[in-house]
Amino acid sequence: MTSKYRPSNGFEGEMFKEVFCYRCKKYDEDGCEIESAAWLYDVDESEYPAAWQYDDDDEPICTVFEEGE
């Protein structure tokens, strides 16, 4: 079973963004709508992005990540 992921602090959030957001082709100078929603909504709200989840190994992932060029 997967559950939504929310960074526990700014450092953890920055590390997640280093692995996923900054390397994703969907991310640009304005950021990403997924990242914005993650900061705007609580993890238990329906608007919180389902793309940020824990995988089967309990590691945080972005399910819509696409490696940029």
C-alpha positions, 0 to 999 in steps of 0.5 A: 500500500502506498501513501502520500509523501510530504517532506518533514522539513525544508532540508528533506524537501530540498533533497527530494527536489534535488532528486526529482523536481530539478531533474524533471523535464516538467520543471521550469523557472516557475517550478512545477504545479505538483510542487506548488500544490504540495506546499499549499495543501496539507497531505490529508486534503484532496488537493494534495498531489497524489504524485508524491508518494512512498514506494513499496520500499518506503522511499519517497518518489514522484510518480510522474517524474520524467528525466529531463535532458 
